[in-house]
């Protein structure tokens, strides 16, 4: 009789813990997820006024010190704009009008220096900047003006960081760790490691965007997982599950390490395999995927996908956006100045704001930022 009971338990355990090779039950997280309706079609554009009440246009001053190649994370906090460029290993500081103020670019091998930085966040309690370095492994604290305060080394590679209520949350990429998320106290001592790494995933192809984002909550997302996890000092909660339907990448692609073959299959079938840049307002969740911008309406439990976000006033569309980590209710879109050269006279004839923007931009200038505010 006992053998039969053990056999039944084993069968039930297997049926509950696996779904085509992917772990779906994890004892280190609370599963309290809301499941979305299925995506049924892909729409061409999301008109900005659908979900945003207003926007601000901020051209960033261009100097030899302020030039950067790309935005890896952006934060408009109080009267400062902080932009991190991983390719140049530096953070640039502007005021809220776009005037250049300072940069953090302490390249070297000594104290107060780093060889490579990988992310940053804001310590809102102390109004400090926290720079996460991957060569060597350490966190560096700077004042809001960019002046060095202190630093602390640690063990194991961490690839993303954010902070809330005096606690750090990091994505762990340490090959020795079994978990994706580390929670650490204000002194960078480990509080917990949770959210078991996905098994049977050998694919090494990534898409753009951040997996760890602070907005209404601290949200975490990952490749080959259509869920959003909410992080706190006490727990990790699996809060949302999105049904991508026929657009969900099949699990066998998680083992395809030839990136050309992988992305060919993704493009040909419009597959979604990653969620990034999750931003949550009171009503909406907006996020990027490797193919589309997706909008989840929490009130109506609907999930829609779009090729790009479109601003009719500026006649500009983008298939990418950045969470504004200094304001839970906003996002940022950037316009490269060379894109403005494609506007003809007819397009800007009766649009004074757009005409002024074009006339004051040069092809090799820093980007123009659009900060959107969600509707209440």
C-alpha positions as CSV (number, residue, x, y, z in Angstrom):
1,X,0.0,0.0,0.0
2,X,2.8,2.4,0.9
3,X,4.5,1.7,-2.4
4,X,1.3,2.7,-4.3
5,X,1.0,5.9,-2.3
6,X,4.7,6.8,-3.0
7,X,4.1,6.1,-6.7
8,X,1.0,8.3,-6.8
9,X,2.8,11.1,-5.0
10,X,5.8,10.9,-7.4
11,X,3.4,11.1,-10.4
12,X,1.6,14.1,-9.0
13,X,4.8,15.8,-8.2
14,X,6.1,15.4,-11.7
15,X,2.9,16.7,-13.3
16,X,2.9,19.7,-11.0
17,X,6.5,20.7,-11.3
18,X,7.3,20.5,-15.0
19,X,5.8,21.7,-18.2
20,X,7.7,20.6,-21.2
21,X,11.0,20.8,-19.4
22,X,10.4,24.2,-17.7
23,X,10.1,24.5,-13.9
24,X,6.8,26.2,-13.0
25,X,6.7,25.6,-9.3
26,X,9.4,27.1,-7.2
27,X,9.4,26.8,-3.4
28,X,11.5,30.1,-3.1
29,X,8.7,32.2,-4.5
30,X,5.0,32.8,-3.8
31,X,2.8,32.0,-6.8
32,X,-0.1,34.5,-6.6
33,X,-0.2,35.2,-10.3
34,X,-3.0,36.9,-12.4
35,X,-3.2,35.3,-15.8
36,X,-3.9,37.6,-18.8
37,X,-6.2,37.1,-21.7
38,X,-4.5,35.7,-24.8
39,X,-2.9,38.0,-27.4
40,X,-5.0,37.5,-30.5
41,X,-3.4,40.0,-33.0
42,X,-0.5,42.4,-33.4
43,X,-1.5,46.0,-33.9
44,X,0.6,48.5,-35.9
45,X,0.8,51.4,-33.4
46,X,0.0,52.4,-29.9
47,X,-1.0,56.1,-30.0
48,X,0.6,57.8,-27.0
49,X,-2.5,59.6,-25.9
50,X,-4.2,56.2,-25.3
51,X,-2.4,55.8,-22.0
52,X,-0.3,58.9,-21.4
53,X,-1.7,62.3,-20.2
54,X,1.3,64.4,-21.3
55,X,4.9,64.5,-22.2
56,X,8.0,66.7,-21.9
57,X,10.7,67.0,-24.6
58,X,14.2,67.5,-23.3
59,X,17.2,67.9,-25.7
60,X,20.4,66.8,-24.0
61,X,23.3,69.3,-24.2
62,X,26.2,68.0,-26.3
63,X,29.8,68.6,-25.1
64,X,32.9,66.4,-25.3
65,X,32.3,65.2,-21.8
66,X,28.5,64.6,-22.2
67,X,28.6,62.5,-25.4
68,X,27.4,58.9,-25.1
69,X,26.6,56.1,-27.5
70,X,23.6,54.4,-25.9
71,X,21.2,54.4,-23.0
72,X,21.4,51.3,-20.8
73,X,19.5,52.8,-17.9
74,X,18.0,56.2,-17.3
75,X,16.6,57.9,-14.2
76,X,15.0,61.3,-14.0
77,X,15.1,61.9,-10.2
78,X,14.2,65.3,-8.6
79,X,16.1,67.8,-10.7
80,X,18.6,65.5,-12.3
81,X,18.7,63.1,-15.3
82,X,21.2,60.2,-14.9
83,X,22.1,58.2,-18.0
84,X,24.3,55.1,-17.8
85,X,26.2,53.9,-21.0
86,X,27.6,50.5,-20.5
87,X,29.6,50.6,-23.8
88,X,31.6,53.6,-22.5
89,X,31.5,52.5,-18.8
90,X,30.2,55.9,-17.7
91,X,27.3,57.7,-16.1
92,X,26.4,61.2,-17.4
93,X,24.5,63.7,-15.2
94,X,22.3,66.4,-16.6
95,X,19.9,68.8,-14.9
96,X,16.2,68.4,-15.6
97,X,16.4,70.8,-18.6
98,X,19.1,68.7,-20.3
99,X,22.2,70.9,-19.3
100,X,25.3,68.8,-18.8
101,X,26.6,68.8,-15.2
102,X,29.1,66.0,-14.6
103,X,30.1,62.4,-15.4
104,X,31.3,59.4,-13.5
105,X,34.1,57.7,-15.5
106,X,36.7,56.6,-13.0
107,X,38.5,54.0,-15.2
108,X,41.5,52.4,-13.5
109,X,42.6,49.6,-11.1
110,X,43.0,51.5,-7.9
111,X,40.7,52.6,-5.1
112,X,37.8,54.8,-6.2
113,X,38.3,53.3,-9.8
114,X,36.8,50.5,-11.9
115,X,37.7,48.7,-15.1
116,X,34.1,48.0,-16.1
117,X,30.6,49.0,-14.7
118,X,27.4,47.2,-15.6
119,X,24.5,49.0,-14.0
120,X,23.4,51.7,-11.5
121,X,20.5,52.7,-9.2
122,X,19.4,55.5,-6.9
123,X,19.5,55.3,-3.2
124,X,16.4,57.5,-2.6
125,X,16.9,57.4,1.2
126,X,20.3,59.1,1.0
127,X,19.9,60.7,-2.5
128,X,23.1,58.8,-3.6
129,X,24.1,57.0,-6.8
130,X,25.0,53.4,-6.6
131,X,27.3,52.1,-9.4
132,X,27.5,48.3,-9.9
133,X,30.8,47.1,-11.3
134,X,31.7,43.8,-12.8
135,X,35.5,44.3,-13.0
136,X,36.2,44.2,-10.2
137,X,33.1,43.0,-8.4
138,X,32.1,46.0,-6.2
139,X,29.5,48.6,-5.6
140,X,30.5,52.3,-5.5
141,X,28.6,55.0,-3.9
142,X,28.6,58.6,-5.2
143,X,26.7,61.8,-4.3
144,X,24.0,63.0,-6.5
145,X,26.5,65.4,-8.0
146,X,28.8,62.5,-8.9
147,X,31.4,62.8,-6.1
148,X,32.9,59.5,-4.7
149,X,31.8,58.5,-1.2
150,X,32.8,54.8,-0.6
151,X,32.8,51.3,-2.1
152,X,32.5,47.7,-1.1
153,X,33.7,44.5,-2.9
154,X,31.7,41.3,-3.1
155,X,31.9,37.8,-4.5
156,X,30.0,36.5,-7.6
157,X,28.9,38.3,-10.8
158,X,25.8,40.5,-10.5
159,X,24.4,42.0,-13.7
160,X,21.6,44.3,-12.6
161,X,20.8,46.3,-9.5
162,X,18.0,48.3,-7.9
163,X,17.2,49.5,-4.4
164,X,14.1,50.1,-2.2
165,X,13.7,50.9,1.5
166,X,17.3,50.4,2.2
167,X,17.6,47.0,0.5
168,X,19.5,46.1,-2.7
169,X,18.1,43.7,-5.2
170,X,20.5,42.2,-7.8
171,X,20.3,39.8,-10.7
172,X,22.9,37.1,-10.0
173,X,24.8,35.7,-13.0
174,X,27.2,33.7,-10.8
175,X,27.7,30.3,-12.3
176,X,27.9,28.9,-8.7
177,X,24.5,30.2,-7.7
178,X,21.2,28.3,-8.0
179,X,19.1,31.5,-7.9
180,X,18.5,34.5,-10.1
181,X,17.9,37.1,-7.4
182,X,19.9,38.2,-4.4
183,X,18.5,40.6,-1.8
184,X,21.1,42.4,0.2
185,X,21.0,44.9,3.2
186,X,22.3,48.4,3.1
187,X,25.8,47.2,3.8
188,X,25.6,44.7,0.9
189,X,25.3,41.7,3.1
190,X,23.2,38.9,1.8
191,X,19.6,38.6,3.1
192,X,18.4,35.9,0.8
193,X,18.9,34.3,-2.6
194,X,15.6,33.1,-4.4
195,X,13.9,32.3,-7.7
196,X,15.6,29.2,-9.0
197,X,17.3,29.5,-12.3
198,X,15.4,27.9,-15.2
199,X,16.6,24.5,-16.0
200,X,17.1,23.1,-19.6
201,X,17.9,26.6,-20.9
202,X,21.3,26.7,-22.7
203,X,20.4,29.5,-25.1
204,X,22.8,32.4,-24.8
205,X,21.0,34.9,-27.2
206,X,19.6,38.0,-25.5
207,X,17.4,40.9,-26.5
208,X,17.6,44.6,-25.5
209,X,16.2,46.0,-22.3
210,X,16.4,45.6,-18.5
211,X,15.1,42.6,-16.6
212,X,15.2,44.3,-13.2
213,X,13.1,47.5,-13.0
214,X,11.8,49.7,-10.2
215,X,8.4,51.3,-10.9
216,X,5.2,50.9,-8.8
217,X,6.9,47.8,-7.5
218,X,10.3,46.2,-8.1
219,X,9.7,43.9,-11.1
220,X,11.8,41.1,-12.5
221,X,11.4,39.3,-15.7
222,X,13.6,36.8,-17.6
223,X,14.0,34.9,-20.9
224,X,11.8,32.0,-21.7
225,X,9.4,32.9,-18.9
226,X,6.2,34.8,-19.6
227,X,5.8,35.9,-15.9
228,X,6.6,39.1,-13.9
229,X,7.9,38.7,-10.4
230,X,7.5,41.3,-7.7
231,X,10.4,41.7,-5.3
232,X,10.5,42.9,-1.7
233,X,12.8,42.4,1.3
234,X,10.5,39.7,2.6
235,X,9.5,37.7,-0.5
236,X,9.4,37.2,-4.2
237,X,5.9,36.9,-5.6
238,X,5.0,35.6,-9.1
239,X,2.4,38.3,-9.8
240,X,1.5,38.1,-13.5
241,X,1.5,35.5,-16.2
242,X,1.0,36.6,-19.8
243,X,-0.5,34.4,-22.5
244,X,1.3,35.1,-25.7
245,X,-0.6,32.3,-27.5
246,X,0.8,31.3,-30.8
247,X,3.5,34.0,-30.4
248,X,5.1,32.3,-27.5
249,X,8.5,30.8,-28.4
250,X,8.5,27.0,-28.2
251,X,10.6,25.5,-25.5
252,X,13.0,23.7,-27.8
253,X,14.3,27.1,-28.9
254,X,15.7,27.5,-25.4
255,X,18.5,25.1,-26.4
256,X,19.3,26.7,-29.7
257,X,22.7,28.4,-29.3
258,X,23.3,29.4,-32.9
259,X,22.1,33.0,-32.6
260,X,21.5,33.4,-36.3
261,X,19.3,30.3,-36.5
262,X,17.6,31.4,-33.3
263,X,16.7,34.9,-34.4
264,X,15.7,33.7,-37.9
265,X,13.1,31.4,-36.3
266,X,12.0,34.3,-34.0
267,X,11.5,36.7,-36.9
268,X,9.8,34.2,-39.2
269,X,7.3,33.1,-36.6
270,X,7.0,36.4,-34.6
271,X,7.9,34.5,-31.5
272,X,8.2,36.2,-28.1
273,X,10.9,34.8,-25.8
274,X,11.8,37.7,-23.5
275,X,10.1,40.4,-21.4
276,X,12.1,43.5,-20.5
277,X,11.6,47.1,-19.3
278,X,8.5,46.4,-17.2
279,X,6.8,49.5,-16.0
280,X,3.7,49.4,-13.9
281,X,1.2,52.2,-13.3
282,X,-2.0,52.0,-11.3
283,X,-3.9,50.7,-14.3
284,X,-1.4,49.5,-16.9
285,X,1.7,47.4,-17.3
286,X,3.8,48.3,-20.3
287,X,6.8,46.2,-21.3
288,X,9.1,45.5,-24.2
289,X,9.6,42.1,-25.7
290,X,12.1,40.9,-28.3
291,X,9.5,41.6,-31.0
292,X,6.8,44.0,-29.7
293,X,5.7,46.6,-27.2
294,X,3.0,45.0,-25.0
295,X,0.3,46.7,-23.0
296,X,-1.6,44.9,-20.2
297,X,-4.8,46.6,-19.0
298,X,-5.2,45.5,-15.4
299,X,-8.7,46.8,-15.2
300,X,-10.0,44.8,-18.2
301,X,-7.4,42.0,-18.1
302,X,-6.5,42.5,-21.7
303,X,-3.1,42.0,-23.3
304,X,-2.2,43.8,-26.6
305,X,0.9,43.9,-28.7
306,X,2.1,46.8,-30.9
307,X,4.9,47.3,-33.4
308,X,5.7,50.8,-32.0
309,X,4.6,53.6,-29.8
310,X,3.6,56.6,-31.9
311,X,3.5,60.3,-31.1
312,X,1.2,62.1,-33.6
313,X,2.3,65.6,-32.5
314,X,6.0,64.9,-33.1
315,X,5.2,62.5,-35.9
316,X,7.6,60.0,-34.4
317,X,7.3,56.3,-33.6
318,X,9.6,54.0,-31.6
319,X,9.7,50.3,-31.0
320,X,11.6,50.8,-27.8
321,X,11.3,52.8,-24.6
322,X,13.1,53.1,-21.3
323,X,11.6,52.9,-17.8
324,X,12.2,56.1,-15.9
325,X,13.5,54.7,-12.6
326,X,13.1,57.9,-10.8
327,X,9.3,58.1,-11.3
328,X,7.0,55.1,-11.1
329,X,4.5,56.8,-13.4
330,X,6.6,57.5,-16.5
331,X,8.7,56.2,-19.3
332,X,11.2,57.7,-21.7
333,X,11.7,57.5,-25.4
334,X,14.8,58.8,-27.2
335,X,15.0,60.5,-30.6
336,X,18.4,60.4,-32.4
337,X,19.0,63.8,-34.0
338,X,19.8,62.3,-37.4
339,X,16.2,61.0,-37.5
340,X,15.0,64.6,-37.4
341,X,16.7,65.3,-40.8
342,X,14.1,63.1,-42.6
343,X,11.2,65.5,-41.9
344,X,10.2,67.6,-44.9
345,X,8.8,71.1,-44.8
346,X,5.2,69.9,-45.2
347,X,5.6,67.7,-42.1
348,X,6.6,70.6,-39.9
349,X,4.8,73.5,-41.5
350,X,2.2,74.0,-38.8
351,X,4.1,72.4,-36.0
352,X,6.1,75.0,-34.1
353,X,7.4,72.7,-31.5
354,X,8.7,70.2,-34.0
355,X,10.2,72.9,-36.2
356,X,12.0,74.4,-33.3
357,X,13.4,71.0,-32.3
358,X,14.7,70.3,-35.8
359,X,16.2,73.8,-36.2
360,X,18.2,73.4,-32.9
361,X,19.5,69.9,-33.5
362,X,22.6,68.7,-35.2
363,X,23.2,65.2,-36.6
364,X,25.9,64.3,-34.2
365,X,24.2,65.7,-31.1
366,X,23.1,63.8,-28.0
367,X,19.5,62.3,-28.2
368,X,16.4,64.2,-27.5
369,X,14.4,62.7,-24.7
370,X,10.6,62.4,-24.4
371,X,9.3,61.8,-20.9
372,X,5.7,60.5,-20.8
373,X,3.4,60.5,-17.8
374,X,0.7,57.8,-17.5
375,X,-2.9,58.8,-17.1
376,X,-4.3,58.3,-13.6
